[in-house]
């Protein structure tokens, strides 16, 4: 950790916690196996990709929609597929978070929608981001700027990554955005240059500052002279 500010403050972290959802799904394997969308998905809002109950997709397809466009419907679909229910999946999230050392975190859903019992810290989310950064599937998906999402009924939607730093800073290679009124603007961003990798976590920011602050911190970190 090269710089920390209010890093231990417990706060909602919105969709950045989808990195934890993705890790759990990937670790369960069979990413090319098919998932049937369950009826509960129809109730999820507001950010949705548009999958419908009864449709079938591979877990890999769904993960791409989760990490590129932050679909809440996809997060819930993957959680139910993985553990049988959102509640059971949340238990797995908390168990894995503790294993990672995220001692000041508690999760109640796979997408980050508001819940008074749900929180994390910038420090804990940095630990999560570091773990996610080691995963080649996640690394490959969070750097995608645009991609097609093919619905099982034949329709197609172009997904644009919600991470503006990824689109505007050439060394950025991910990772995940988030926003609710409770959390403010959140961004976990990563970058790689000249063999050096860095991760920046900004939580509780605003539209006016989140993108430029995250980029400035990435640039600063990549320029640090690190003594071994």
Legacy VTK file of the C-alpha trace (Angstrom):
# vtk DataFile Version 3.0
C-alpha trace
ASCII
DATASET POLYDATA
POINTS 228 float
0.000 0.000 0.000
1.625 3.258 -1.165
-1.122 5.672 -0.104
-4.237 5.357 2.071
-6.939 7.838 3.088
-9.858 6.732 5.273
-8.971 3.219 4.157
-10.595 1.533 7.161
-13.915 3.382 6.982
-16.845 1.003 6.548
-19.015 2.037 3.617
-21.179 0.581 0.838
-19.079 -0.265 -2.211
-21.830 -0.842 -4.804
-20.968 -2.890 -7.892
-17.241 -3.100 -7.176
-18.133 -6.151 -5.065
-19.018 -7.949 -8.304
-15.316 -8.797 -8.471
-15.961 -11.106 -5.522
-19.001 -12.574 -7.277
-16.900 -13.243 -10.366
-14.103 -14.894 -8.383
-16.486 -17.325 -6.693
-18.180 -18.260 -9.966
-14.870 -18.799 -11.741
-13.453 -20.912 -8.925
-16.481 -23.221 -9.150
-15.473 -24.035 -12.720
-17.403 -25.241 -15.787
-17.527 -21.764 -17.289
-18.758 -23.115 -20.599
-21.618 -24.988 -18.967
-25.132 -23.651 -19.490
-27.144 -21.720 -16.896
-30.939 -21.405 -16.984
-32.184 -17.958 -15.932
-34.545 -18.256 -12.961
-37.818 -16.293 -12.392
-36.323 -14.236 -9.521
-34.180 -12.348 -12.035
-37.179 -10.431 -13.351
-37.361 -8.457 -10.077
-33.787 -7.153 -10.185
-33.120 -3.525 -11.097
-31.959 -0.922 -12.072
-28.877 -1.797 -14.152
-29.805 -4.843 -16.177
-28.526 -6.474 -19.345
-31.957 -7.843 -20.141
-31.734 -11.603 -19.686
-35.136 -13.274 -19.245
-36.346 -16.229 -17.137
-36.035 -19.504 -19.028
-33.203 -18.338 -21.278
-29.909 -20.254 -21.231
-26.372 -18.895 -21.326
-22.884 -20.119 -20.550
-21.348 -18.870 -17.330
-18.563 -17.328 -19.415
-21.068 -15.246 -21.407
-22.737 -14.091 -18.220
-19.436 -13.181 -16.566
-18.592 -10.937 -19.489
-21.889 -9.096 -19.095
-21.238 -8.850 -15.363
-17.756 -7.355 -15.613
-18.078 -5.211 -18.741
-21.526 -3.680 -18.240
-22.215 -4.497 -14.573
-25.523 -6.282 -15.049
-27.363 -6.739 -11.742
-29.649 -9.322 -13.339
-26.599 -11.321 -14.367
-25.071 -11.104 -10.889
-28.201 -12.564 -9.328
-28.481 -15.230 -12.026
-24.910 -16.388 -11.386
-25.413 -16.340 -7.612
-28.512 -18.540 -7.758
-26.808 -20.907 -10.181
-23.748 -21.149 -7.949
-25.323 -21.567 -4.519
-29.051 -22.084 -5.000
-30.077 -18.704 -3.589
-28.789 -15.172 -3.058
-28.630 -15.825 0.695
-26.509 -18.940 0.309
-24.219 -17.205 -2.169
-23.770 -14.297 0.227
-22.537 -16.750 2.858
-19.922 -17.951 0.380
-18.954 -14.346 -0.344
-18.384 -13.664 3.346
-16.423 -16.864 3.901
-14.113 -16.106 0.989
-13.765 -12.454 1.998
-12.568 -13.516 5.454
-10.101 -15.923 3.856
-8.715 -12.995 1.868
-8.272 -11.003 5.068
-11.236 -8.685 4.472
-12.026 -8.394 8.177
-14.151 -5.241 7.850
-16.533 -6.449 5.151
-19.955 -8.051 5.056
-21.967 -8.878 1.956
-25.640 -9.718 1.549
-26.024 -9.848 -2.228
-23.928 -10.464 -5.361
-24.463 -7.093 -7.082
-23.999 -4.350 -4.495
-27.523 -2.952 -4.426
-28.187 -1.088 -1.143
-28.604 -3.044 2.086
-27.939 -1.589 5.529
-26.173 -4.816 6.558
-23.696 -4.637 3.671
-20.365 -2.801 3.769
-16.660 -2.949 3.097
-13.637 -0.642 3.199
-11.190 0.718 0.644
-8.465 -1.404 2.277
-10.521 -4.597 2.037
-11.541 -3.886 -1.553
-7.879 -3.461 -2.444
-7.231 -6.963 -1.103
-10.113 -8.260 -3.221
-8.900 -6.378 -6.290
-5.395 -7.807 -5.896
-6.820 -11.340 -5.801
-9.049 -10.655 -8.822
-6.104 -9.199 -10.729
-4.296 -12.544 -10.473
-7.168 -14.343 -12.226
-6.646 -14.580 -16.013
-10.372 -14.838 -16.780
-11.151 -11.658 -14.871
-8.065 -9.897 -16.258
-9.202 -10.742 -19.765
-12.738 -9.471 -19.257
-12.268 -6.254 -17.269
-10.087 -4.777 -20.030
-12.762 -5.217 -22.723
-13.983 -1.800 -23.885
-16.934 -2.999 -25.976
-18.362 -6.405 -26.854
-21.484 -8.070 -28.181
-23.908 -9.825 -25.859
-25.930 -12.398 -27.777
-29.291 -13.176 -26.204
-30.601 -16.723 -26.479
-33.650 -15.455 -28.411
-31.382 -14.226 -31.223
-31.206 -10.561 -30.240
-27.883 -8.786 -29.778
-26.749 -5.888 -27.604
-23.468 -4.003 -27.723
-22.040 -3.619 -24.222
-19.797 -0.632 -23.478
-17.523 -0.793 -20.455
-18.635 1.524 -17.656
-14.994 2.356 -16.780
-14.123 5.705 -18.404
-10.488 5.523 -17.277
-10.142 2.309 -19.285
-11.415 4.137 -22.354
-9.252 7.236 -21.899
-5.966 6.179 -20.259
-3.849 3.858 -22.419
-2.152 2.053 -19.523
-5.394 1.217 -17.712
-6.404 -2.447 -18.029
-9.508 -2.670 -15.770
-11.232 -3.172 -13.325
-14.750 -2.333 -11.931
-17.081 0.607 -11.423
-19.908 1.053 -8.931
-22.561 3.558 -7.929
-25.490 3.887 -5.562
-26.675 6.933 -3.646
-25.357 5.351 -0.461
-21.919 4.517 -1.843
-21.329 7.453 -4.142
-19.172 6.915 -7.200
-16.761 3.997 -6.795
-13.981 2.761 -9.030
-11.387 0.064 -8.678
-8.900 0.701 -11.469
-5.727 -1.057 -12.521
-2.880 -0.232 -14.855
0.293 -1.782 -16.196
3.368 -0.075 -17.632
6.960 -1.157 -18.139
6.506 -4.314 -16.097
4.863 -2.566 -13.162
1.239 -3.138 -12.156
-0.843 -1.034 -9.797
-4.365 -0.947 -8.387
-6.274 2.098 -7.157
-9.469 2.008 -5.073
-11.632 5.135 -4.830
-14.937 4.903 -2.931
-17.497 7.554 -2.018
-16.512 9.988 -4.735
-18.570 12.017 -7.219
-18.995 12.207 -10.988
-16.867 15.344 -11.009
-13.843 13.653 -9.389
-13.903 9.854 -9.692
-12.363 9.543 -13.153
-9.647 12.203 -12.900
-8.682 11.230 -9.341
-8.392 7.552 -10.242
-6.275 8.320 -13.293
-4.049 10.692 -11.328
-3.438 8.035 -8.675
-2.654 5.410 -11.323
-0.168 7.750 -12.996
1.429 8.679 -9.667
1.815 5.048 -8.615
3.336 3.982 -11.925
5.971 6.723 -11.593
7.022 5.823 -8.046
10.629 4.729 -7.641
10.329 1.531 -5.631
13.418 0.357 -3.762
13.714 -3.403 -3.314
LINES 1 229
228 0 1 2 3 4 5 6 7 8 9 10 11 12 13 14 15 16 17 18 19 20 21 22 23 24 25 26 27 28 29 30 31 32 33 34 35 36 37 38 39 40 41 42 43 44 45 46 47 48 49 50 51 52 53 54 55 56 57 58 59 60 61 62 63 64 65 66 67 68 69 70 71 72 73 74 75 76 77 78 79 80 81 82 83 84 85 86 87 88 89 90 91 92 93 94 95 96 97 98 99 100 101 102 103 104 105 106 107 108 109 110 111 112 113 114 115 116 117 118 119 120 121 122 123 124 125 126 127 128 129 130 131 132 133 134 135 136 137 138 139 140 141 142 143 144 145 146 147 148 149 150 151 152 153 154 155 156 157 158 159 160 161 162 163 164 165 166 167 168 169 170 171 172 173 174 175 176 177 178 179 180 181 182 183 184 185 186 187 188 189 190 191 192 193 194 195 196 197 198 199 200 201 202 203 204 205 206 207 208 209 210 211 212 213 214 215 216 217 218 219 220 221 222 223 224 225 226 227
